[in-house]
Amino acid sequence: MLRPSRGEDAVHEVLGEGFPGRVVVCDGWKAYPHEGWVLQRCWAHLLRVAKAWAEVSPRAQELYAALCELYARLTKGLESAGLRARAHRLTLGERSLEGLVERFGKSWAGGVRKVMTYLTNGMPWWLTFLKRPGVELTNNRGERSLREAVVIRKVVGALRNERGAEALARHLSVLGTWKLRRLDPAREL
């Protein structure tokens, strides 16, 4: 879908009316939170933001280290964790995130405020992956599926017009669908 806006209307158009109750793994764009939706905020985005700001101040570096440690504790061996272990990690995650907000939430140190805003704006959607087995904790799969189109769009200037962009989007959509269905695109063509 090609739209000039990434707003809420575009999100609703793509996901449709029957989407409430299903999970959206997202980067935190404001258009996503909607009543009835189940969200999982992307930990890769959070850690990337925290890492960037960790270069600004020692306090931001401390916050980044704490987030990395929490991520490691919550995800280590998660594939084989049973419901009891997931419940324990959920409690640990909730307490740890509350502790980070308490510890860093009022800091004005360089970068800490930005990371804390990102973190608190994502509450309570950082731990959905522990509540619902099978939910990914990053949106990397979705972003990887878009990467080819974004690179082509940036490299090939002729595709910046509407017709070229739409043709590219349609072709990449068909190719991507074939790949997801484990079909050979060359053969299908």
TIDRENTOR-14122 format. One record per residue: residue in three letters; x, y, z of N, C-alpha, C in turn. Coordinates in steps of 0.2 Angstrom, whole numbers, plus 2048, in hexadecimal, padded with zeros to 3 digits. Layout:
BEGIN
AlaXYZXYZXYZ/...
//
This chain:
BEGIN
Met8047FA800800800800804806800/Leu80380B7FC8078117FC8028177FE/Arg80481A803800820805805826807/Pro80382C80680883180880883280F/Ser80482F81380483081A80582981E/Arg80882982380982382880482382D/Gly7FE82782C7FA8298327F5823833/Glu7F18248387EC81F83B7E881C835/Asp7E58218317E181E82B7E4819827/Ala7EB81A8267EE8158217EF80F825/Val7F180F82C7F18098307EB805830/His7E58088317DF8058317DD80282A/Glu7DF8068257DD80381E7E17FD81D/Val7E77FC81F7EB7F681E7E97F1822/Leu7E87F28297E67ED82D7DF7EB82D/Gly7DB7EF82B7D47ED82A7D07ED831/Glu7C97EC8307C57ED8367C57E783A/Gly7C77E18387C87DB83B7CE7DA83F/Phe7D27DF8407D87DE8437D97DE84B/Pro7D47E284E7D47E28567D57DB859/Gly7DA7DA85E7DB7D48617E17D085E/Arg7E37D28587E97CF8557EF7D4857/Val7F57D28567FB7D58597FE7D9853/Val8007DF8558047E485180B7E5854/Val8107E38518177E48548197EA850/Cys81B7F085481C7F68518227FA854/Asp8247FF851829803853827809858/Gly82180A85981E80F85D81B81585A/Trp81A81585381781A85081081B853/Lys80E821854808823857801820854/Ala80281F84D7FC81C84A7FA81584C/Tyr7FE81184F7FD80A8517F8809857/Pro7F980D85D7F580B8627ED80C861/His7E98078617E28088607DF803865/Glu7D98068677D580186C7D47FB869/Gly7D57F586C7D47EF86A7DA7EB867/Trp7DF7EF8657E57EC8627EA7EA867/Val7ED7E58667F37E286A7F97E4867/Leu7FD7E886B8037EA8688097E786C/Gln80F7E78688157E586B81A7EA868/Arg81D7EE86C8227F386A8287F0869/Cys82C7F28648327EF8618387F1866/Trp83B7EC8698407EC86D8477EF869/Ala8477ED86384D7EF85F84D7F685E/His8477F985D84780085C849804863/Leu84680186984880486F84F804871/Leu8527FE86F8597FD87185D80286C/Arg85B80286685F80786185F80E863/Val85981086685881786885C81886E/Ala85C813873860814879868814877/Lys86A80F87387180F87187381686E/Ala86F81986A87181F86787282486C/Trp86E82587186E82A87687382887B/Ala87582287C87B82088088182387F/Glu882825879888829877888830879/Val88383287C88283987E88483A885/Ser882836889884837891885830894/Pro88983089A88A82A89E8838288A0/Arg87E82C8A287882A8A58748268A0/Ala87482989987082589487481F892/Gln87A81E89387E81889287C813898/Glu87B81589E8788118A387180E8A2/Leu86D81389F86681189D86780B898/Tyr86B80D89386B80888D86E801890/Ala8738018948757FB8978707F789B/Ala86C7FB89F8667F88A28617F589E/Leu85F7F889885A7F589385D7EF890/Cys8647EF88E8677E988B8667E3890/Glu8687E58968687DF89B8617DC89C/Leu85C7E189C8557DF89D8537DB897/Tyr8557DD8918537D988B8567D288B/Ala85C7D288D85F7CB88D85C7C7892/Arg85A7C98988577C589D8507C389B/Leu84C7C78978467C58958467C088F/Thr84B7C188B84B7BD88584F7B6885/Lys8537B688A8587B088A8547A988B/Gly8547A588685179F88684979F886/Leu8477A58838407A688383C7A187F/Glu83F79E87A83C799875839793879/Ser83D79187E83B78B88283878D888/Ala83779388A83479589082C793891/Gly82A79089682378E89781F794899/Leu81979389B81579889D81779B8A4/Arg8197978A881B7998AF82179E8AE/Ala82679B8AA82C79F8A982A7A68A6/Arg8267A68A18247AC89D8207B18A2/Ala81C7AE8A78197B28AC81E7B58B1/His8237B18B28287B48B782C7BA8B3/Arg82E7B98AD8317BE8A982D7C48A8/Leu8267C38A78227C98A68227CD8AD/Thr8227CA8B38227CD8B98297D18B9/Leu82E7CD8B88357D08B88357D68B3/Gly8327D68AD8327DB8A882E7E18AB/Glu8287E08AD8247E68B08287E98B5/Arg82B7E68BA82E7E98C08347EC8BD/Ser8387E98B983E7EC8B683D7F38B2/Leu8377F38AE8367F98AA8337FE8AF/Glu82F7FC8B482D8018B98338048BD/Gly8388008BE83E8028C28428078BD/Leu8438058B784680A8B28438118B2/Val83C8118B28398178B283A81B8B8/Glu83A8178BE83B81A8C484281D8C5/Arg8478198C284E81B8C38508208BE/Phe84E8208B88508258B384B82A8B0/Gly8458298B283F82D8B083F8358B1/Lys8438378B684383E8B784A8418B5/Ser84E83D8B285583F8B08548448AA/Trp8588498AB85984D8A586084D8A1/Ala8638478A386A8468A0869845899/Gly86E84789586E84788E86B84088B/Gly86684088786383A88485F836888/Val86083688F85B832893854834893/Arg85383A89284C83C89284883A88B/Lys84C83A88684A83787F848830880/Val84D82C88384C825883846823888/Met84582788D84082689283982788F/Thr83982D88B83382E888831829883/Tyr83582687F83482087B83281A87F/Leu83581988483381388882C81488B/Thr82B81A88F82581B89281F81B88D/Asn82081E88781B81E882819817880/Gly81D81388081C80C87E819807884/Met81880A88A81580688F80D80588D/Pro80A80088E80D7F989180E7F488B/Trp8117F68868117F28808187EF87F/Trp81D7EF8848237EC8838247E5885/Leu81F7E288881F7DB88B81A7D7888/Thr8167D98838117D58808147CE87E/Phe81A7CE87B81D7C787981D7C287F/Leu81D7C488581D7C088B8167BD88C/Lys8117C288B80A7C088C8077BB887/Arg80A7BC8818077B887B80D7B5878/Pro80E7AE8798137AA8758127AB86E/Gly8187AC86A8187AC8638187B3861/Val8177B88658187BF86381F7C1863/Glu8217C485D8287C685D8297CC861/Leu82F7CD8638307D38678347D9863/Thr8357D885D8377DD8598337DD852/Asn8337E384F8307E38488357E2842/Asn83A7DE8448407DD83F83D7DA839/Arg8397D583A8377D18348337D582F/Gly82E7DA83282B7DE82E82F7E382A/Glu8347E682E8397EB82B83D7E8826/Arg83F7E28278437DE82283F7DD81B/Ser8397DC81C8357DB8168347E1812/Leu8357E78158347EE81283B7F080F/Arg8407ED8128477F08118497F0809/Glu8477EB8058497EB7FE8457F17FB/Ala83F7F27FC83B7F77F983E7FE7FB/Val8407FF801843806803849807800/Val84E8027FF8548037FC8538047F5/Ile84F8017F184E8027EA84B8097E9/Arg84680B7EE8438127ED8498177EE/Lys84D8167F285281B7F485881B7EE/Val8598167EB85E8157E685C8177DF/Val8568157DE8538167D784F81C7D7/Gly8518227D584E8287D68478287D2/Ala8478257CC8418257C883B8227CB/Leu83C81E7D183681B7D48338207D9/Arg8368267D983382B7DE82C82E7DC/Asn82B82D7D582482F7D381F82A7D5/Glu81982C7D58138287D78128227D3/Arg8138227CD81281C7C88178177C9/Gly81D81A7CA8238157CB8238127D1/Ala8218167D78218137DD81C80E7DE/Glu81680F7DB81080A7DB8128047D7/Ala8158047D28177FE7CE81C7FA7D2/Leu8217FE7D58267FA7D98237F77DF/Ala81E7FA7E281B7F77E88177F17E6/Arg8137F17E080F7EB7DE8147E67DC/His8197E77D981E7E17D78217DE7DD/Leu8247E37E28277E07E88227DC7EC/Ser81B7DE7EC8167DB7F08157D47ED/Val8157D37E78147CD7E481A7C87E5/Leu8207CB7E48267C77E68267C57ED/Gly8257CA7F18257C87F88207C37FA/Thr81A7C37F88157BE7F98177B77F7/Trp81A7B77F181C7B07EE8227AE7F3/Lys8267B27F582C7B07FA8297AD800/Leu8247B18038217AF80A81D7A8809/Arg81A7A78038177A080181C79B7FF/Arg82279D8008287987FE8277967F6/Leu82579A7F28257997EB82B79C7E8/Asp82D79A7E283379C7DF8317A27DA/Pro8337A87DC8317AE7D88337AD7D1/Ala8387AB7CF83B7AA7C88367A57C4/Arg8347A07C883079B7C582979E7C4/Glu8267A27C98207A57C981F7AA7C3/Leu8247AE7C28257B37BD8247AF7B6/
//
